[in-house]
Amino acid sequence: MLSNLTWAALGTAFPFLMTTLGAATVFFLAKETTARGQRALIGFAAGVMTAASIWSLLLPAIEQSAPLPGWLPASVGLLVGTVFLGALDALLPKLRRGSARVRGIAEAPGIRAQRESGETESAPIQEARRRDALLMCAITLHNIPEGMAVGLAFALAAAGGEGFLAAAALALGIGIQNFPEGAAVALPLRQAGRGRGRAFLGGMLSGAVEPVFGILTALCAAGVRALMPWLLSFAAGAMLYVVVEELVPQAHSRAGTVGFVSGFLVMMVLDVALG
């Protein structure tokens, strides 16, 4: 069992590293970009997420559905993932208002009065933070089944003594795909006004779930395989909700369209070429 866990940890370390490298692109951007550049970056993130939803999540879910009909786990998981993100979207403003009330009770009267006098977050800032939270949640949910798939592949290879080449190819493919995904989280955070360090941390943490869930999957490999189609399609629904509800409206322009198509093409080529 220790060998299985070790291989699962090593296998998922590479995808996490590539997510981190993708998030590090924020350190090479100018501090400010034009509105056109922001729309292009948001469109790029939307294109990456759309392509990943199809080739990384829905198609593998359909292929792994046997003996069930291929459409069943894919459609049910997609709907549940969309509803989950919709519920989270509706809940986020209430959570922020609740935390603000708790903060107001805990603050000294002078600080509270200063906050109530007008030094509160503007509506655009609150909206940007809500969008950022949804984006991070969607990418993180997408990384969970990918980490599980890599952990499962290495655990089965270690148990059977063969299949390491296929498991390594899977980790390599997912890792290379994770580079634009890390950027797809970090760049919009940066454009929303976050510092480079916080934007990088957000992108990196979205991939940190891969080694965690890869190791957990290695511990219970036999029972996880049947759940993979449902988990993959759930993550696809969550990602598509964010694309349609948040990113596409923000990117609506010619520059955003160019960014969307570019991101979609990059992710599609990586998914198809790397299997």
C-alpha positions in Angstrom: 0.0 0.0 0.0 2.9 2.4 0.7 4.2 1.8 -2.8 0.7 2.6 -4.2 0.5 5.9 -2.3 4.1 6.8 -3.2 3.4 6.3 -6.9 0.1 8.2 -6.7 1.9 11.1 -5.0 4.6 11.2 -7.6 2.2 10.9 -10.5 0.0 13.8 -9.4 3.0 16.0 -8.5 3.6 16.8 -12.2 0.1 18.0 -13.0 0.2 20.2 -9.9 3.6 21.6 -10.9 2.3 22.5 -14.3 -0.8 24.3 -12.8 1.7 26.2 -10.6 3.8 27.2 -13.7 0.7 28.3 -15.5 -0.4 30.5 -12.6 3.1 32.0 -12.6 2.4 33.7 -15.9 0.9 36.6 -13.8 4.5 37.6 -12.9 5.3 38.3 -16.5 2.3 40.6 -17.3 2.2 44.3 -17.2 0.6 45.7 -14.1 -2.3 47.2 -16.1 -3.8 46.1 -19.4 -6.3 47.8 -21.6 -10.0 46.9 -21.5 -9.5 45.1 -24.8 -6.7 43.1 -23.3 -8.8 42.2 -20.2 -11.6 40.9 -22.4 -9.2 38.9 -24.5 -7.8 37.3 -21.3 -11.2 36.5 -19.9 -12.2 35.1 -23.3 -9.1 32.9 -23.4 -10.0 31.5 -19.9 -13.6 30.8 -21.2 -12.2 29.0 -24.3 -9.9 26.9 -22.2 -12.7 25.9 -19.8 -15.1 25.1 -22.6 -12.7 22.8 -24.4 -11.6 21.2 -21.2 -15.3 20.5 -20.3 -15.7 18.6 -23.6 -12.5 16.7 -24.2 -11.1 16.4 -20.6 -14.4 15.7 -18.8 -17.5 14.9 -20.9 -16.0 12.6 -23.5 -14.0 10.5 -20.9 -17.2 10.3 -18.8 -19.1 8.9 -21.8 -16.3 6.4 -22.6 -16.1 5.2 -19.0 -19.9 4.8 -18.4 -20.2 1.1 -19.3 -22.4 -0.8 -18.5 -24.6 2.2 -18.2 -25.7 4.1 -21.4 -23.0 6.7 -22.1 -25.4 9.6 -22.0 -26.7 8.9 -18.5 -23.8 9.7 -16.2 -22.8 12.6 -18.5 -26.2 14.3 -18.6 -27.0 13.7 -14.9 -23.6 14.8 -13.7 -23.7 17.8 -16.0 -27.0 18.9 -14.6 -26.0 18.4 -11.0 -22.8 20.3 -11.5 -24.6 23.2 -13.1 -27.2 23.3 -10.3 -24.5 23.1 -7.7 -22.6 26.2 -9.1 -25.9 28.0 -9.5 -26.7 27.4 -5.9 -23.2 28.5 -4.9 -23.6 31.6 -7.0 -26.8 32.5 -5.2 -25.3 31.8 -1.8 -22.1 33.8 -2.1 -23.6 37.3 -1.7 -25.5 36.1 1.5 -22.2 34.7 2.9 -20.4 38.0 2.3 -23.3 39.9 3.9 -23.2 37.6 6.9 -19.5 37.9 7.3 -19.8 41.7 7.1 -22.4 41.7 9.9 -20.1 39.6 12.1 -17.2 41.9 11.3 -19.3 44.9 12.2 -20.2 43.5 15.6 -16.6 42.6 16.4 -15.2 46.0 15.4 -14.7 48.9 17.7 -17.3 51.7 17.4 -14.9 54.1 15.7 -13.8 51.6 13.1 -17.4 50.5 12.5 -18.4 54.1 12.0 -15.6 54.6 9.6 -16.7 51.6 7.6 -20.3 52.7 7.6 -19.4 56.2 6.5 -18.7 55.0 3.0 -15.4 53.0 3.1 -17.1 49.8 2.0 -16.5 47.8 -1.1 -18.2 49.1 -4.3 -20.6 46.9 -6.2 -18.2 46.3 -9.0 -15.5 45.0 -6.6 -18.1 42.7 -4.9 -19.2 41.4 -8.3 -15.6 40.8 -9.3 -14.9 38.9 -6.1 -18.0 36.7 -6.6 -16.9 35.9 -10.1 -13.4 35.1 -8.9 -14.7 32.7 -6.3 -16.9 30.9 -8.9 -14.0 30.7 -11.3 -11.7 29.2 -8.7 -14.4 26.8 -7.6 -15.0 25.5 -11.1 -11.4 24.9 -12.0 -10.8 23.3 -8.6 -13.7 20.9 -9.1 -12.4 20.1 -12.6 -9.0 19.2 -11.1 -10.4 16.8 -8.6 -11.4 14.0 -11.0 -8.2 14.6 -13.0 -6.2 14.0 -9.9 -8.3 11.0 -9.1 -7.7 9.6 -12.6 -3.9 9.9 -12.3 -3.9 8.5 -8.7 -6.0 5.6 -9.8 -3.8 4.8 -12.8 -0.6 4.7 -10.8 -2.3 2.7 -8.0 -3.5 0.1 -10.4 -0.1 0.0 -12.1 1.7 -0.4 -8.8 -0.7 -3.2 -7.7 -0.3 -5.1 -11.0 3.3 -4.4 -11.7 2.6 -3.1 -15.1 0.9 -0.1 -16.8 3.4 2.5 -15.5 4.0 3.8 -19.1 0.3 4.4 -19.7 -0.1 6.0 -16.2 2.9 8.3 -16.9 1.5 9.3 -20.3 -1.8 10.2 -18.6 0.0 12.3 -16.0 2.0 14.0 -18.7 -1.0 14.8 -20.8 -3.0 16.2 -17.9 0.0 18.1 -16.7 0.5 19.9 -20.0 -3.2 20.7 -20.2 -3.0 22.2 -16.7 -0.6 24.9 -17.7 -3.3 27.0 -19.5 -5.8 26.1 -16.8 -3.5 27.6 -14.1 -3.2 30.7 -16.2 -7.0 30.7 -16.7 -7.5 31.2 -13.0 -4.6 33.5 -12.2 -4.9 35.9 -15.1 -8.5 36.9 -14.5 -7.7 37.3 -10.8 -4.9 39.7 -11.7 -7.1 41.6 -14.1 -9.7 42.0 -11.4 -7.2 43.9 -9.3 -5.5 41.2 -7.2 -1.8 41.5 -6.5 0.5 39.2 -8.4 1.1 37.1 -5.3 -2.5 36.6 -4.5 -3.4 35.8 -8.2 -0.6 33.3 -8.4 -1.7 31.7 -5.1 -5.2 31.4 -6.3 -4.1 29.6 -9.5 -1.7 27.4 -7.7 -4.3 26.3 -5.0 -6.8 25.3 -7.7 -4.3 22.5 -8.7 -3.4 21.5 -5.1 -6.4 19.2 -4.9 -4.9 16.9 -7.5 -2.2 15.3 -5.3 -4.6 15.2 -2.4 -7.4 13.4 -4.2 -4.9 11.3 -6.1 -3.6 9.9 -2.9 -7.1 9.4 -1.5 -8.1 7.5 -4.6 -5.1 5.2 -4.3 -6.3 4.3 -0.8 -9.7 3.2 -2.1 -9.0 2.4 -5.8 -11.5 -0.3 -6.1 -14.5 1.8 -5.1 -13.7 4.9 -7.0 -13.6 3.7 -10.6 -17.4 3.4 -10.9 -17.8 7.0 -9.7 -15.5 8.6 -12.2 -18.0 9.2 -15.0 -20.3 11.0 -12.6 -17.5 13.1 -11.1 -16.1 14.1 -14.5 -19.5 15.3 -15.8 -20.2 17.1 -12.6 -17.0 19.1 -13.0 -18.0 19.8 -16.6 -21.3 21.2 -15.6 -19.7 23.4 -13.0 -17.2 24.8 -15.5 -19.8 25.4 -18.2 -22.0 27.4 -15.7 -19.1 29.8 -15.0 -18.3 30.1 -18.7 -21.9 31.0 -19.7 -22.9 33.0 -16.6 -19.7 35.0 -15.9 -16.9 34.8 -18.4 -18.7 35.1 -21.8 -20.7 38.2 -20.8 -17.5 39.9 -19.5 -15.6 39.0 -22.7 -18.3 40.0 -25.1 -16.3 41.9 -27.8 -14.2 41.1 -30.8 -11.1 40.8 -28.6 -13.0 38.5 -26.3 -14.1 36.3 -29.2 -10.5 36.1 -30.5 -9.4 35.1 -26.9 -12.1 32.5 -26.6 -11.3 30.8 -29.9 -7.5 30.9 -29.1 -8.1 29.3 -25.7 -10.5 26.7 -27.1 -8.0 25.8 -29.9 -5.0 25.5 -27.4 -7.0 23.3 -25.1 -8.5 21.2 -27.9 -5.2 20.5 -29.5 -3.6 19.6 -26.2 -6.4 17.3 -25.2 -6.6 15.5 -28.6 -2.9 15.3 -29.2 -2.1 14.0 -25.7 -5.1 11.7 -25.5 
